[in-house]
Amino acid sequence: MIAPRTLIALLALAAIQAPLNGQSTGTISLHKRLHINTLITEPGTMEVDWASLYSISTGNFTMPLAVKYTPEGRHVIWGRTEYSLAFDSLDSADIGGERLTQFSQSMSVTATSVLHDGPKLDFAIAPQAVFFLRDESGARLGATGIARYDSGHSSVGATVGWSAATHSSPTNPAGVLDVGFGFGQNISGSDTAEKFTPHCNVVWEHATGIEAVLSVFEGVEYQMTGRIAFDLSAQHFAVNTRTADHQIVIGVTVNFGKQKQ
């Protein structure tokens, strides 16, 4: 049986760790990139991810947003690195029977660098800094390693991430380690079918002083055009605990293409 204090800590951790454990668009994009999108935005283009996230378990509603840009060039940091900013443009929570709506609690800045771009196997590393705007002080600093293998219509991927708090608290653990696996299968058979890609992810996460949790994600992406894609996903956080949070996410990704000189 989980102690009440641990239950409270788990709930608080799920709230303040949004940029790190999958509840923000930034990490939703990372999950999809394990088996759908390229590891970084096309060089020379800007991309926007916007989503509506509703928690069936708590009634909370958020609208996460991520803006991503990869400069065009021939170097790792300028040509093979995507720079992104992610936050919740709206966060609405039911607290004590009253709904509190406000701006994001934190903003995350990520630089995803492709270290190896092979015909099938790719490697990338993504340093990240999360800055708290309210409720917590300081920041979280960390990085995620990404590996992806493509074969035919299938893609598999794995991630390993670590972050540390500059100022830890009962709701902002000193360290968080997470390991994730993903699989996607592009449907074949016709031009219409090939626009759909079902995908799934599993993430194991352990925070300092809190028991490890397991989360599961599944969904399908529809690539309407080469620049616009829609995604419908279900997210199940901490499924191995009595405080599991089940969510529905509807998202859209828009790539604005290369600007004419």
DAFEN-V328183 format. One record per residue. RES is the residue in one small letter. PSI is psi as a letter, one per 20 degrees, with the letter a starting at -180 (* if undefined). OMEGA is omega in whole degrees, 0 to 359 (NA if undefined). D_LAST is the distance of its C-alpha to the last C-alpha in Angstrom with 1 decimal. Layout:
# DAFEN-V328183
RES_PSI_OMEGA_D_LAST + RES_PSI_OMEGA_D_LAST
This chain:
# DAFEN-V328183
m_p_181_62.7 + i_p_180_59.8 + a_q_180_61.0 + p_h_181_59.9 + r_h_178_58.2 + t_h_178_56.1 + l_g_179_55.2 + i_g_180_53.9 + a_h_178_52.0 + l_g_180_50.3 + l_g_179_49.3 + a_h_179_47.9 + l_g_179_46.1 + a_h_181_44.4 + a_g_187_43.2 + i_i_180_41.9 + q_j_183_40.5 + a_g_181_38.1 + p_i_186_35.0 + l_h_188_36.9 + n_j_169_39.0 + g_i_183_36.8 + q_i_177_37.1 + s_r_179_33.6 + t_h_180_30.4 + g_g_181_29.3 + t_h_172_32.3 + i_g_177_32.3 + s_h_179_28.9 + l_g_178_30.5 + h_g_182_33.4 + k_h_183_31.2 + r_i_177_29.2 + l_i_185_32.6 + h_j_180_32.7 + i_f_185_29.8 + n_r_172_26.3 + t_r_184_24.7 + l_h_176_25.8 + i_r_175_22.4 + t_q_180_19.3 + e_p_181_16.8 + p_p_180_14.9 + g_j_182_11.5 + t_q_175_12.8 + m_q_182_15.1 + e_q_179_18.5 + v_p_173_21.3 + d_p_178_24.9 + w_q_183_27.4 + a_q_171_31.1 + s_p_185_34.5 + l_p_179_37.3 + y_p_178_41.0 + s_o_177_43.9 + i_h_184_46.9 + s_h_186_49.2 + t_i_184_48.5 + g_j_179_46.9 + n_q_182_44.0 + f_p_177_40.6 + t_q_177_37.2 + m_n_180_33.6 + p_q_182_31.6 + l_p_176_27.8 + a_p_177_25.5 + v_p_186_21.8 + k_q_180_20.3 + y_p_176_17.1 + t_o_177_16.7 + p_q_178_14.5 + e_p_182_13.0 + g_a_185_15.4 + r_j_184_18.6 + h_r_182_21.2 + v_g_184_23.3 + i_i_180_22.3 + w_m_182_18.6 + g_h_178_17.6 + r_k_177_20.8 + t_p_176_21.7 + e_p_178_20.9 + y_p_185_21.7 + s_q_176_23.3 + l_p_183_25.3 + a_q_178_28.0 + f_r_175_30.7 + d_o_180_32.9 + s_h_176_31.6 + l_p_180_35.2 + d_o_183_38.4 + s_o_183_41.6 + a_q_176_44.8 + d_o_182_48.4 + i_o_179_50.6 + g_k_179_54.3 + g_i_177_53.9 + e_q_182_51.3 + r_p_179_47.6 + l_o_181_45.4 + t_p_182_41.8 + q_r_179_39.4 + f_r_183_36.1 + s_q_176_35.5 + q_h_184_38.1 + s_r_174_35.6 + m_p_181_31.9 + s_p_177_30.8 + v_p_185_28.1 + t_q_174_27.5 + a_o_183_25.6 + t_o_183_25.9 + s_p_176_25.6 + v_o_181_26.1 + l_h_179_28.7 + h_p_180_29.5 + d_n_182_27.5 + g_r_179_30.0 + p_h_179_30.4 + k_h_185_32.7 + l_p_180_33.3 + d_q_175_30.8 + f_q_177_31.5 + a_q_174_29.7 + i_q_186_30.9 + a_n_172_29.9 + p_q_183_31.3 + q_q_174_31.6 + a_p_179_32.9 + v_p_182_34.4 + f_p_181_35.2 + f_p_180_37.9 + l_i_179_37.6 + r_r_174_41.2 + d_h_178_44.5 + e_r_177_43.9 + s_q_178_43.2 + g_b_185_41.1 + a_r_172_38.6 + r_p_180_38.5 + l_p_181_36.9 + g_a_181_36.7 + a_q_178_34.8 + t_p_173_34.7 + g_p_186_34.8 + i_p_174_33.4 + a_p_182_34.4 + r_p_179_33.6 + y_p_180_35.0 + d_p_177_33.8 + s_o_182_36.3 + g_c_179_35.9 + h_j_184_35.3 + s_q_175_36.6 + s_p_175_35.2 + v_q_182_37.2 + g_r_179_36.2 + a_q_177_37.8 + t_q_172_37.1 + v_p_184_39.1 + g_q_178_38.5 + w_p_175_40.2 + s_q_181_39.9 + a_q_180_42.2 + a_p_174_42.9 + t_h_177_42.9 + h_n_185_45.6 + s_q_178_47.4 + s_r_178_49.5 + p_h_180_51.5 + t_j_178_48.4 + n_n_189_45.9 + p_q_182_47.3 + a_h_181_47.1 + g_q_177_45.5 + v_p_175_44.0 + l_p_177_43.7 + d_q_179_42.3 + v_p_183_42.1 + g_q_176_40.4 + f_q_181_40.3 + g_q_178_38.3 + f_p_176_38.5 + g_q_182_36.4 + q_o_176_37.2 + n_p_182_34.8 + i_p_179_37.0 + s_r_177_37.2 + g_h_179_38.9 + s_r_179_36.5 + d_h_180_32.9 + t_g_181_33.8 + a_h_183_35.8 + e_i_176_33.0 + k_i_183_30.9 + f_p_177_33.6 + t_o_172_34.1 + p_q_182_37.2 + h_q_177_37.2 + c_q_180_39.6 + n_q_173_39.8 + v_p_181_42.7 + v_p_173_42.5 + w_p_184_45.4 + e_p_178_45.2 + h_p_179_47.7 + a_q_180_47.7 + t_p_177_50.2 + g_j_181_53.4 + i_q_181_52.5 + e_q_180_53.3 + a_q_180_50.7 + v_q_180_49.0 + l_p_180_47.6 + s_q_183_44.9 + v_p_180_43.8 + f_p_175_40.7 + e_q_181_40.3 + g_a_178_38.0 + v_p_177_35.8 + e_q_176_32.1 + y_o_180_30.8 + q_n_185_27.4 + m_g_175_26.8 + t_a_179_23.4 + g_i_184_21.0 + r_i_184_19.4 + i_p_179_22.6 + a_q_177_25.9 + f_q_181_29.2 + d_p_175_32.0 + l_o_186_35.6 + s_q_170_37.6 + a_p_180_40.9 + q_p_181_41.5 + h_o_184_44.9 + f_q_175_45.3 + a_l_183_48.4 + v_i_180_50.1 + n_j_179_52.9 + t_r_179_54.0 + r_j_180_55.7 + t_k_181_52.7 + a_p_180_50.2 + d_o_182_47.3 + h_p_187_46.0 + q_q_174_42.7 + i_p_182_40.5 + v_p_172_36.7 + i_p_185_34.3 + g_q_176_30.7 + v_p_176_27.2 + t_p_180_24.1 + v_p_174_20.7 + n_p_187_17.5 + f_i_176_14.4 + g_r_180_12.4 + k_p_180_9.0 + q_p_179_6.3 + k_p_180_3.8 + q_*_NA_0.0
